[in-house]
Amino acid sequence: MMGDTLKKFAGGDYPPPPAASGDEAKRLCDDAATLVTGEREADYGDKHTSCLAIARLWNAYLENLETTLLTSRDVAQMMSLLKVARTQGGRYKRDNYLDQVGWAAIAGELAQREVR
């Protein structure tokens, strides 16, 4: 019944939804959790320390632009946005989405630690 309403609203027949399910979203989340708590943390160290070091470097650069100072959470959010920008290239690369989820999760974790 709902499908008939949608067909009528859309002005007729419409293509079926993609065959994909929520499985890929779950795999992305699971893989991101594994990376940010395992391999990536082993490679780059504590999330806060790593993001704070990046923030310090970005702050030194941005200081000449007369902008506000960044926090470690800002860095994680900006890195997530960097991954968003990389998806604009038009070719699907799973790693960009995986890293985006990972950076967003790190930003959430850092938000709990920070006092703004």
LINLIN-V888030 format. One record per pair of residues at least 12 apart in sequence whose ideal C-beta (glycine too) atoms are under 8 Angstrom apart, sorted by the first residue. I is the first residue (numbers start at 0). J is the second residue. Records with the same first field share a line. If there is no record, write none. Layout:
I->J  J
This chain:
27->93  96  97  100
28->100
30->97
31->97  98  100  101  104
32->104
34->97  101
35->101  104  105
39->101
46->71  75  105  108  109
47->71  109  112
50->71  72  74  75  105  109
51->71  74
53->71  74  78
54->68  69  70  71  73  74
57->69  74  77
70->109  113  115
71->109  112  113
72->106  109  110  113
75->102  103  105  106  109
76->102  103  106
78->98  102
79->99  102  103  106
82->95  96  98  99  102
83->99
86->99
